[in-house]
Amino acid sequence: MQYAQPVKRGGFHSQHGVAETDEFCARVAEAVSQEHWVTDGNYRAVRDLVQSRATAIIWLNYPFPTV
């Protein structure tokens, strides 16, 4: 059994003070270059990169009060 490496992109922002900069994009690119990974969130700067590497996307569209 192989395990996917979780990629918490929000952690890149809050932990390192990096928000959609070149460093942020490079960190996400490195993370999703692995064979197995899982991520959440939606950052415009890396959307194309993440979606092009994804094999499945789960879209949760809850009404705002539910969240």
C-alpha positions as CSV (number, residue, x, y, z in Angstrom):
1,M,0.0,0.0,0.0
2,Q,1.3,3.4,-0.9
3,Y,0.5,6.5,1.0
4,A,-0.1,10.0,-0.4
5,Q,1.9,12.9,0.9
6,P,-0.5,15.6,2.2
7,V,0.3,19.1,0.8
8,K,-1.2,21.8,3.0
9,R,-0.8,24.8,0.9
10,G,-2.3,27.1,3.5
11,G,0.6,26.0,5.8
12,F,3.0,27.4,3.2
13,H,1.3,30.7,3.6
14,S,0.9,30.9,7.4
15,Q,4.1,29.2,8.4
16,H,6.4,31.1,6.1
17,G,4.5,34.3,5.4
18,V,4.5,33.4,1.7
19,A,1.3,34.1,-0.2
20,E,1.2,33.2,-3.9
21,T,4.8,34.4,-4.5
22,D,7.5,32.7,-6.6
23,E,8.7,30.9,-3.5
24,F,5.2,29.7,-2.7
25,C,4.7,28.4,-6.3
26,A,8.1,26.7,-6.2
27,R,7.2,24.9,-2.9
28,V,3.8,23.7,-4.3
29,A,5.5,22.6,-7.5
30,E,8.0,20.5,-5.5
31,A,5.3,19.0,-3.4
32,V,3.0,18.0,-6.3
33,S,6.0,16.6,-8.3
34,Q,5.9,13.6,-6.0
35,E,4.3,10.4,-7.3
36,H,1.5,10.4,-4.6
37,W,0.1,13.5,-3.0
38,V,-3.2,15.0,-1.7
39,T,-3.9,18.7,-1.3
40,D,-6.7,21.0,-0.4
41,G,-7.5,24.7,-0.9
42,N,-7.6,26.8,-4.0
43,Y,-4.9,29.3,-4.8
44,R,-5.1,30.9,-8.2
45,A,-1.3,31.2,-8.6
46,V,-0.9,27.4,-8.6
47,R,-4.3,26.2,-9.7
48,D,-3.1,25.1,-13.2
49,L,-0.1,23.4,-11.8
50,V,-2.0,21.4,-9.2
51,Q,-4.9,20.5,-11.6
52,S,-2.6,19.4,-14.4
53,R,-0.9,16.9,-12.0
54,A,-4.1,15.7,-10.3
55,T,-5.7,12.4,-11.2
56,A,-8.9,13.1,-9.3
57,I,-10.6,16.2,-8.0
58,I,-13.3,16.3,-5.4
59,W,-15.2,19.5,-5.4
60,L,-17.2,20.3,-2.2
61,N,-19.7,23.1,-2.9
62,Y,-21.4,23.6,0.5
63,P,-23.7,26.5,1.1
64,F,-21.7,29.3,2.9
65,P,-23.6,28.9,6.3
66,T,-22.7,25.2,6.4
67,V,-19.0,26.0,6.3
